[in-house]
């Protein structure tokens, strides 16, 4: 992203002069208060919206066809089974279920739901629905996955478990992740880089590096190093809120 701005209605500046380089294999969290342009940045990356100024450049032959998106709500089709929901990206590409059945079942296996392939969304818990949404985003093995506060509505225990699972999945499929969150704790646990944003107008005010090694688990989450990094990120977030 090079000097990217997004203006709505002629005078509402949702994002101003955002420059961000996303490298292959990064796990980047966009952290900031409501209205700071985090979700707008994700929509621009996914081509669901276009910059008012600046440009988004894809290098190395990548492009919007190489990405998956996980929204805050699971957005599953209630009339379709779990397997048919995960099959959707292939269906949109004109492929038959029979030709990609193995890929669909492998995606469900990776999120621990292979035994629920014939279930319907109404039969699943909130955490299970989000797992289906993640499986759908990763079933085509995209180079980049964009995640817009996917765990915000879940209880803390489920959220911690899905944080652990997400890092394991990233390691297995070797993708890059851009993750929107309001949570300091989540951003520090998951990310190697945290982009702190302020609102009115939405802009980047600081970038933090989390160079703790992967894989990360409970030992990291309960360590003094994790606590110190959370304090640093919390201070940066408070500065962002004051800047707004």
C-alpha positions in Angstrom: 0.0 0.0 0.0 1.6 3.3 -1.1 0.1 6.6 0.2 -3.4 5.1 0.2 -6.3 7.3 1.2 -10.0 6.5 1.1 -12.7 9.3 1.3 -16.4 8.6 1.6 -19.1 11.1 0.6 -16.6 13.7 -0.5 -15.5 14.7 3.0 -15.4 11.6 5.4 -11.7 10.6 5.4 -11.7 6.9 6.4 -8.0 6.4 5.7 -5.2 8.9 5.0 -1.8 8.3 3.5 -1.4 4.6 4.6 1.8 3.0 3.5 2.4 -0.6 4.4 4.6 -3.3 2.9 3.3 -6.9 3.5 6.0 -9.5 3.0 5.4 -13.2 2.2 4.8 -15.1 5.4 4.0 -12.1 7.6 1.4 -12.2 10.3 0.3 -8.5 10.6 -2.3 -7.2 13.0 -4.1 -3.9 12.4 -4.8 -2.6 15.9 -6.7 0.5 16.8 -10.0 2.0 18.1 -13.2 1.9 16.1 -13.3 4.2 13.1 -9.5 4.2 12.5 -9.8 2.6 9.1 -8.7 -1.0 9.9 -11.7 -2.7 8.1 -11.5 -0.1 5.3 -7.8 -1.1 4.7 -8.9 -4.8 4.5 -11.7 -4.0 2.0 -9.1 -2.1 -0.2 -6.8 -5.1 -0.1 -9.6 -7.5 -1.0 -10.7 -5.3 -3.9 -14.1 -4.8 -2.3 -13.3 -1.0 -2.5 -10.9 1.2 -4.3 -8.5 3.9 -3.0 -9.4 7.5 -3.5 -5.7 8.3 -3.7 -2.5 6.2 -3.7 -2.1 2.7 -5.0 -2.0 -1.0 -4.0 0.7 -3.0 -5.7 1.0 -6.8 -5.9 4.5 -8.1 -6.5 5.7 -11.6 -7.4 2.8 -12.5 -9.6 0.3 -12.4 -6.8 -3.1 -10.7 -7.0 -6.7 -10.6 -5.6 -7.3 -14.2 -6.9 -4.6 -15.4 -4.4 -6.5 -14.3 -1.2 -9.1 -15.6 1.2 -11.3 -13.5 3.4 -12.7 -14.2 6.9 -15.3 -11.7 8.1 -16.4 -10.9 11.7 -19.5 -13.0 11.2 -19.1 -16.5 9.7 -21.5 -15.6 6.8 -22.3 -19.3 6.1 -25.2 -20.3 3.8 -27.8 -21.8 6.3 -29.3 -24.1 3.7 -26.0 -25.7 2.8 -24.0 -28.3 4.7 -20.6 -27.6 6.2 -18.8 -29.3 3.2 -20.9 -27.3 0.7 -20.1 -24.1 2.5 -16.4 -24.8 2.3 -16.8 -25.8 -1.4 -18.1 -22.4 -2.3 -14.8 -20.8 -3.5 -14.4 -23.7 -5.9 -18.0 -23.5 -7.0 -17.5 -19.9 -7.9 -14.6 -21.0 -10.1 -16.9 -23.4 -12.0 -15.5 -26.6 -10.5 -17.5 -29.6 -9.5 -17.6 -30.9 -5.9 -16.4 -34.3 -7.0 -13.3 -32.8 -8.5 -12.3 -31.0 -5.3 -13.8 -33.2 -2.6 -10.4 -34.2 -1.2 -9.4 -30.5 -0.9 -12.6 -29.7 0.9 -12.2 -32.6 3.4 -8.6 -31.8 4.0 -9.6 -28.2 4.9 -12.2 -29.5 7.3 -9.6 -31.9 8.8 -7.2 -29.0 9.4 -9.8 -27.1 11.4 -11.0 -30.3 13.2 -14.4 -30.5 11.6 -14.0 -33.5 9.3 -16.8 -35.4 11.2 -19.2 -32.5 10.7 -19.1 -32.3 6.9 -22.8 -33.2 6.6 -24.0 -30.9 9.4 -25.8 -27.6 8.9 -24.7 -24.2 10.4 -27.7 -24.2 12.8 -26.3 -27.4 14.4 -22.9 -25.7 15.2 -21.6 -23.6 18.0 -20.2 -20.1 17.3 -16.6 -21.3 17.4 -17.4 -24.2 15.0 -19.1 -21.8 12.6 -15.9 -19.7 12.6 -13.8 -22.8 11.9 -16.0 -23.5 8.9 -15.4 -19.9 7.7 -11.7 -20.3 8.1 -11.7 -23.6 6.3 -13.6 -21.9 3.4 -11.0 -19.1 3.2 -8.1 -21.5 3.1 -9.5 -24.3 1.0 -7.9 -22.9 -2.2 -4.5 -22.5 -0.4 -4.4 -18.7 -0.9 -1.2 -16.8 -0.5 -2.9 -14.1 1.6 -5.7 -14.4 4.1 -7.5 -11.3 5.4 -9.3 -11.6 8.7 -11.7 -8.9 10.0 -12.1 -9.4 13.8 -13.1 -13.0 13.3 -13.1 -13.9 17.0 -14.5 -10.8 18.5 -17.9 -12.3 19.4 -16.5 -15.5 20.9 -15.9 -16.2 24.6 -12.4 -15.9 25.9 -11.7 -19.7 26.1 -12.9 -20.3 22.6 -11.0 -17.2 21.4 -7.7 -18.5 22.9 -8.2 -21.9 21.4 -8.8 -20.5 17.9 -5.8 -18.2 18.2 -3.7 -21.3 18.8 -5.3 -23.1 16.0 -4.9 -20.2 13.6 -1.1 -20.1 14.1 -0.9 -23.9 13.5 -3.0 -23.5 10.3 -0.8 -20.7 9.1 2.3 -22.8 9.6 0.7 -25.7 7.7 -0.4 -23.9 4.6 2.4 -21.2 4.6 0.2 -18.2 4.0 0.4 -14.5 4.9 -2.2 -13.1 7.2 -3.5 -9.6 7.8 -5.7 -9.6 10.9 -7.9 -6.8 12.2 -8.4 -6.7 16.0 -9.3 -4.4 18.9 -7.4 -6.7 21.3 -3.9 -5.9 22.4 -3.5 -9.4 23.9 -4.6 -11.1 20.6 -2.4 -8.9 18.5 0.7 -9.6 20.5 0.1 -13.4 20.7 -0.5 -13.8 16.9 1.6 -11.2 15.1 5.2 -10.6 14.1 4.2 -7.0 13.3 1.5 -4.8 14.8 0.3 -1.8 12.9 -1.2 0.7 15.4 -3.8 3.1 13.8 -5.5 6.2 15.0 -8.9 7.6 13.9 -10.3 10.8 12.5 -8.7 10.5 10.0 -7.7 6.8 9.9 -3.9 6.6 9.8 -0.9 4.6 10.9 0.9 6.1 13.9 3.2 3.3 15.0 4.5 -0.1 14.0 5.6 -2.7 16.6 7.7 -5.8 16.0 7.0 -8.9 18.0 10.1 -11.0 17.4 9.2 -13.9 19.8 9.7 -17.2 18.0 7.0 -19.4 16.6 5.3 -21.7 17.5 3.7 -19.8 20.3 1.6 -21.5 23.0 0.7 -21.2 26.7 4.3 -20.8 27.7 4.5 -17.6 25.7 1.1 -16.3 26.7 2.0 -16.6 30.4 5.6 -15.3 30.1 7.0 -12.0 31.3 8.1 -11.2 27.7 4.5 -11.5 26.5 3.3 -9.2 29.4 5.9 -6.6 28.5 5.0 -6.6 24.9 1.3 -6.3 25.7 2.1 -3.2 27.9 4.0 -1.7 24.9 1.1 -2.3 22.5 -1.4 -1.0 25.1 0.6 2.2 25.5 0.7 2.6 21.7 -3.1 2.0 21.5 -3.7 4.6 24.2 -1.6 7.1 22.3 -3.6 6.3 19.2 -6.8 7.0 21.0 -5.5 10.3 22.4 -4.3 11.3 18.9 -7.9 10.8 17.6 
